[in-house]
Amino acid sequence: MTFYQSISKYYDHIFPLNRMQLDFIKTATGPADDLSVLDIGCGSGSLCIELAGIFSKVTGIDPDISMLNIAKDKARGIYSNLQFYPCGMLELQQKFSAASFDSLICFGNTLVHLDSDDNILNFLQQAKHVLRPGGKLMIQIIHYDRIIDQNIKGLPGIENEFVKFSRKYAYHPEENLLDFETLLFIKADKREIRNMIHLYPIRQAKLIQLIRQSGFSDIKVWGNFKREALVSDSIPLVVEGVG
């Protein structure tokens, strides 16, 4: 069972809809009545469902079928302009034709599941291909300069009436890989789910270089979805660019 399969049933308790993401997207795109958006790594679909009430067409993709099934169940009968597909980050050109979308979002630290600069560049080039000229690219990952330079060993825990979720990091500089170890405690039945996956902790400068190399312009970097400046202690790294 994969990491996301094991936590899919509890995903919305761990990561409920972040309305600041919604506001960020609306500000980036401007009036969106006739625009289309692609959500890469859409998870349980909460953001897509909200976006479907704003954009003319919303498409969510995720390689994890269990997550997509949850998304489809939540969205059933709500919007006719919302679709979900099983698709990975490196399969955009196989799934979609050129200039298919006005905006592309990749939030939730999804990008760093790719394991090299080359694969991230491949993804960004495919993103450029499926975006219409002048389309908006929006990416959010963890600010890995902070994690590496300050030797951060984890992220703040998440706890509510349903779950307790802890996240720990172990960085391996020789491979430039990060062990991401999680412990999910489900309070209702006092059960634990442990996982460990590898992430590729790309630094800000390299990410901006690859985005620019892929043909994007007007690149902006933020420290959160409020569009506050990125500083050394910022936890997220948010980037937007124009295709």
Secondary structure by P-SEA (a helix, b strand, c coil): ccccccccccccccccccaaaaaaaaaaccccccbbbbbccccccaaaaaaaacccbbbbbbccaaaaaaaaaaaccccccbbbbbccccccccccccccccbbbbccccccccccaaaaaaaaaaaaaaccccbbbbbbccccccccccccccccccccccbbbbbbbbbbccccccbbbbbbbbcccbbbbbbbbbbbbccaaaaaaaaaaacccccccccccccccccccccbbbbbbcc
